[in-house]
Amino acid sequence: MVASAGVSEAGEGVFITFEGGDGSGKSTQIERVREWFTARGRDVLVTREPGGTELGVDIRRLVQNGPEDVDPRTEALLYAADRAYHVATVVAPALAREEVVLGDRYIDSSLAYQGAARSLGVEEIRSLSQWATGGLHPRLTFLLDLPPEVGARRRTDRPDRLERESMDFHERVRHEYLRLADAEPERIVVIDAVGTPDEVFAEIRGVLEERFGDAGHSYGAEEPTGEGDESRADEDAVKKDAPGAHQPILASLLERQATLWPFGDEDAEL
C-alpha cells in the first residue's frame, strides 16, 4: 500500500519535491518555484538529497565520487542514512516553522535508482525509506521528465559515478519514475522537461496556481524570471535551526519510526 501524501494545509508547512533524471533542470525550476512562493509572502527552505546537511555533504561526496564498485545495498543504506538525518534535522523542523520546503530529490529517487535500476526491489527500498523518514511524504512532487540521451547532451560538468552508468540504467530509472507517477497521479505531476526553462516553468506555475492559489497557501500573479542559482540552493541546504530546536521533532520521528519498522512485521502499513 502506498502511504498517503503528507502534511500541508493553509497555515502549515508545505513539502514539495522535485525528481528527474540527470540534466532535467531541477535546480533552475526549484529556484523559480522558490521565487514564486517568496513573492507571496511564504518563507521557503531549499534543500537537497544527498547534501542537505553537513553529514549529507560527506555522504554525497562518497556515493557520487567514491569507488565504482560500491555495493548497491551499501549505496542504498547510505542514502537512507542521509535521508533520516536530513528529515529529522532540516525538513521536519522547517515544516514545524510553517515554511515551504523545496527538496531536490527524496524517496522517489531511491525507488527509481536503487529499487529499480539497481534491482534491489522497489518495495524493499520503499520500506527502508518509510522507516528512515518516519513516514513523512511530500504533498506534491514535480517529475521533470526527459529522455536520458537528452539529459546527457545537456550535461556540462564532469559526470559523477551515477551519471556514468549506461543508457540502459538511466532508461530503467525513467521507466520507474513514470510508473510511480501513474500509481500516484495526485501527488506526482509529470512535467515535460524537454522545452526551454520558461516553457517548463509555465507548466509548473499552472500547477502551483491550481494547488496553492494567489496566496501561496491552500490553494500568481507575477512570474519569477530567475534562471536558477545553485549557490543559493547550497546555502539554504545547510541551513540550521536553533540549537536543540529539532529535539521534540526528532523524538516524535523516532516514536513514529518504531511503529513503522517493516521488517519482520507483517502488519506494517506502507
C-alpha positions in Angstrom: 0.0 0.0 0.0 1.3 3.4 -0.9 1.4 5.8 2.0 -0.7 9.0 1.7 1.0 12.2 0.8 2.0 14.2 3.9 1.3 17.4 5.7 0.3 20.7 4.5 -2.8 22.9 4.6 -3.1 26.6 5.0 -1.1 27.7 8.0 1.1 24.6 7.9 4.4 23.7 6.3 4.3 22.6 2.7 6.7 19.9 1.4 7.3 19.8 -2.3 9.9 17.6 -4.0 11.5 17.7 -7.5 12.5 14.5 -9.2 14.0 13.6 -12.6 17.0 12.2 -14.4 20.3 14.0 -14.9 20.1 17.2 -16.9 16.4 17.6 -16.3 16.8 21.2 -15.0 15.7 20.6 -11.4 17.9 23.4 -9.9 16.6 26.0 -12.3 13.0 25.2 -11.6 13.4 24.9 -7.9 14.8 28.5 -7.9 11.8 29.7 -9.8 9.4 28.0 -7.5 11.2 29.5 -4.5 10.7 32.9 -6.1 7.0 32.2 -6.7 6.3 31.3 -3.1 8.6 34.1 -1.7 6.7 36.7 -3.8 3.5 35.5 -2.0 5.0 36.0 1.5 6.0 32.5 2.3 9.2 31.5 4.0 11.0 29.0 1.8 13.8 26.5 2.5 15.6 24.9 -0.5 17.4 21.7 0.3 18.6 18.6 -1.5 19.4 14.9 -1.0 22.1 13.9 -0.5 23.8 17.1 0.7 21.2 18.9 2.7 23.3 18.7 5.9 27.0 18.7 6.7 26.7 14.9 7.1 24.9 14.7 3.8 27.7 16.6 2.0 30.1 13.9 3.1 27.7 11.1 2.0 27.1 12.9 -1.3 30.8 13.0 -2.0 31.1 9.3 -1.2 28.2 8.0 -3.3 28.8 10.3 -6.2 32.6 10.3 -6.4 33.6 7.2 -4.5 34.8 3.8 -5.7 33.0 2.5 -8.8 32.4 -0.9 -7.0 30.3 0.4 -4.1 27.9 -2.4 -3.3 24.3 -1.5 -4.3 23.0 -2.3 -0.8 25.7 -0.1 0.8 24.7 2.7 -1.6 21.0 2.4 -0.7 21.8 2.4 3.1 24.0 5.5 2.7 21.1 7.3 1.0 18.7 6.1 3.7 21.1 7.3 6.5 21.3 10.7 4.8 17.6 10.9 4.5 16.9 10.0 8.1 19.2 12.7 9.4 18.0 15.2 6.8 14.3 14.8 7.7 15.0 14.9 11.4 17.3 18.0 11.4 16.2 20.0 8.4 12.9 19.1 6.8 10.7 18.4 9.8 11.9 21.5 11.8 11.2 23.7 8.7 7.7 22.3 8.3 7.1 22.9 12.0 8.0 26.5 11.4 5.3 26.5 8.7 7.8 27.0 5.9 7.7 25.8 2.3 10.3 23.1 1.9 11.5 22.5 -1.7 13.5 19.3 -1.9 15.8 18.4 -4.8 15.2 14.6 -4.7 13.6 12.5 -2.0 12.3 8.9 -1.6 11.2 8.6 -5.3 14.9 8.9 -6.3 15.8 5.9 -4.2 12.9 3.9 -5.6 13.9 4.6 -9.2 17.7 4.4 -8.9 18.3 1.8 -6.2 15.0 0.0 -6.2 14.5 -0.4 -10.0 17.8 0.5 -11.8 20.0 -1.3 -9.2 17.4 -4.2 -9.0 17.3 -4.0 -5.2 13.5 -4.1 -5.2 11.2 -1.1 -5.2 9.1 -2.3 -2.2 12.2 -3.2 -0.2 13.6 0.3 -0.7 10.2 1.8 0.0 10.1 0.0 3.3 13.6 1.2 4.2 12.7 4.8 3.3 9.4 4.7 5.2 11.3 3.7 8.3 14.1 6.2 7.8 11.7 9.2 7.4 9.1 8.2 9.9 6.6 8.1 7.1 7.0 11.8 6.0 5.8 12.2 2.5 5.7 15.3 0.3 2.4 16.9 -0.6 3.4 17.5 -4.2 6.2 16.1 -6.4 7.2 17.5 -9.8 8.7 14.9 -12.0 10.8 16.6 -14.7 10.7 14.0 -17.5 13.0 13.9 -20.5 14.8 11.1 -22.4 18.1 10.1 -20.9 20.0 10.9 -24.1 18.7 14.5 -24.0 19.8 14.9 -20.4 23.3 13.5 -21.2 23.7 16.1 -24.0 22.8 18.9 -21.6 25.5 17.9 -19.1 28.3 20.5 -18.9 30.3 19.3 -16.0 32.2 16.1 -15.4 29.8 13.2 -14.8 29.7 11.6 -11.4 29.6 7.9 -10.6 25.8 7.5 -11.2 25.8 9.7 -14.3 28.5 7.5 -15.8 26.1 4.5 -15.7 24.9 3.0 -19.0 22.0 4.5 -21.0 20.0 1.3 -20.2 20.4 2.1 -16.5 19.0 5.6 -17.0 16.2 4.2 -19.1 15.2 2.0 -16.2 15.3 5.0 -13.9 13.0 6.9 -16.2 10.6 4.0 -16.6 10.3 3.6 -12.8 9.7 7.3 -12.3 6.8 7.2 -14.8 5.4 4.1 -13.2 5.4 5.8 -9.8 3.6 8.8 -11.4 1.0 6.5 -12.8 0.5 5.0 -9.3 0.2 8.4 -7.5 -1.2 10.9 -10.0 -2.5 13.3 -7.4 1.0 13.7 -5.8 3.4 13.2 -8.7 2.9 15.7 -11.6 4.8 14.8 -14.7 6.3 17.9 -16.4 7.8 17.7 -20.0 11.4 18.9 -19.3 12.5 18.9 -23.0 11.4 22.5 -23.5 13.1 25.8 -22.5 13.2 26.8 -18.8 10.4 29.3 -19.5 8.2 26.6 -21.1 8.9 24.2 -18.3 8.1 26.7 -15.6 4.9 27.7 -17.3 3.6 24.1 -16.7 4.8 24.2 -13.1 3.3 27.6 -12.4 -0.1 26.4 -13.6 0.0 23.6 -11.1 1.1 25.9 -8.3 -1.7 28.3 -9.1 -4.2 25.5 -9.1 -3.0 23.9 -5.9 -2.0 26.9 -3.8 -3.7 30.0 -5.3 -2.6 33.6 -5.3 -1.7 33.5 -1.6 0.7 30.6 -1.9 -1.2 28.7 0.8 -4.0 26.3 0.4 -4.7 26.6 -2.9 0.3 34.2 -9.2 0.4 36.9 -10.4 3.9 37.9 -11.3 6.1 35.3 -13.0 9.6 34.8 -11.5 12.4 35.3 -14.0 15.4 33.7 -12.2 17.4 31.3 -14.3 18.5 29.3 -11.2 21.0 29.9 -8.5 22.7 26.7 -7.3 24.9 28.6 -4.8 21.8 30.0 -3.1 20.3 26.4 -3.0 23.6 25.2 -1.5 23.4 27.8 1.2 19.8 27.0 2.0 20.6 23.3 2.0 22.8 23.5 5.1 20.5 26.0 7.0 20.4 25.2 10.7 17.7 25.8 13.1 18.3 27.0 16.7 20.4 24.6 18.9 18.1 21.9 20.3 15.0 23.2 18.4 14.6 19.9 16.5 14.8 17.7 19.5 11.0 17.3 20.1 10.5 16.7 16.4 13.3 14.1 16.3 11.7 12.4 19.3 8.4 12.3 17.5 10.0 10.9 14.4 11.8 8.2 16.4 8.5 7.3 18.0 6.8 7.0 14.6 9.7 5.0 13.2 9.2 2.4 16.0 5.7 1.8 14.7 6.6 1.8 11.1 9.6 -0.7 11.2 8.5 -3.1 8.4 11.0 -5.9 8.7 9.6 -8.9 10.5 6.2 -7.2 11.0 3.6 -8.5 8.5 1.1 -5.9 9.6 3.3 -2.8 8.9 1.5 -0.5 6.6 3.4 1.2 3.8 
